[in-house]
Amino acid sequence: MYAIQSRYLEVLITAVEGRKNQDKDPLLDVKEIGQYADAVAIHNNQQLLLAEASLVHCPKLEKRRQDEFKLARTMRDSWISHVRSISRLGVPP
């Protein structure tokens, strides 16, 4: 079985930070900070699982929509980040 490390309470999502800073010059532009998730599972320095906590009983509709959008966007950013890292490590035929 694999040892999967987990972190809780406002963990920086590295894929979002990478997306926000991908077209910036590291010497000239100010680095933007990514979004934070409530929980993250990490394996081999890759963030595998993102979790966002929300109210279950009587949640505010606006907050719920924000959380759903944030979760979908961060999952997309994480997926793209994983594919890029696998592509960099892969050997072309």
C-alpha positions in Angstrom: 0.0 0.0 0.0 1.1 3.5 -0.7 1.9 6.0 2.0 -0.3 9.0 1.2 0.4 12.1 3.3 -2.5 14.5 4.1 -2.6 18.1 5.2 -5.6 20.0 6.6 -6.7 23.6 7.1 -5.9 26.0 4.3 -3.2 24.3 2.3 -1.8 26.1 -0.8 -2.8 24.5 -4.1 0.4 24.5 -6.1 -1.4 23.9 -9.5 -3.4 27.1 -9.1 -0.3 29.1 -8.3 1.4 27.6 -11.4 -1.5 28.6 -13.6 -1.6 32.1 -12.3 2.2 32.6 -12.8 2.8 30.6 -16.0 3.1 33.6 -18.4 5.0 35.8 -16.0 8.6 36.7 -16.1 10.0 35.5 -12.7 12.6 38.4 -12.7 10.2 41.2 -13.5 6.7 40.3 -12.5 5.3 39.9 -9.0 4.4 36.3 -8.2 0.7 35.7 -7.5 -0.3 33.3 -4.7 -2.7 30.4 -5.5 -5.9 29.5 -3.8 -6.1 27.4 -0.6 -8.0 24.2 0.0 -9.3 22.9 3.3 -7.6 19.5 2.8 -5.0 18.0 0.5 -3.6 14.5 0.0 0.0 14.3 -1.3 1.9 11.5 -2.9 5.3 11.9 -4.6 5.1 15.7 -4.3 1.8 15.6 -6.3 -1.5 16.9 -4.8 -3.9 14.1 -5.4 -7.0 15.0 -3.6 -8.5 18.4 -2.8 -11.3 19.0 -0.3 -13.4 22.0 0.4 -15.5 22.2 3.6 -18.9 23.7 3.5 -22.0 24.0 5.7 -24.3 21.0 5.5 -27.3 22.5 7.4 -28.8 25.7 5.9 -25.8 26.7 3.7 -25.8 30.1 2.0 -26.4 29.6 -1.7 -23.8 32.1 -2.8 -21.1 30.4 -0.6 -22.0 27.0 -1.9 -21.7 28.1 -5.5 -18.4 29.7 -4.8 -17.1 26.5 -3.2 -18.4 24.4 -6.2 -16.7 26.7 -8.7 -13.5 26.8 -6.7 -13.3 23.1 -6.3 -14.0 22.4 -10.0 -11.4 25.0 -11.1 -8.7 23.7 -8.7 -9.3 20.1 -9.7 -8.9 21.2 -13.4 -5.7 23.0 -12.6 -4.4 20.0 -10.6 -5.2 17.6 -13.5 -3.3 19.8 -16.0 -0.4 20.1 -13.6 -0.2 16.3 -13.2 -0.4 15.7 -17.0 2.4 18.3 -17.6 4.6 16.7 -14.9 4.1 13.2 -16.4 4.8 14.5 -19.9 8.1 16.1 -18.7 9.2 12.9 -17.1 8.1 10.7 -20.1 10.5 9.5 -22.7 9.4 10.0 -26.3 9.3 6.9 -28.5 
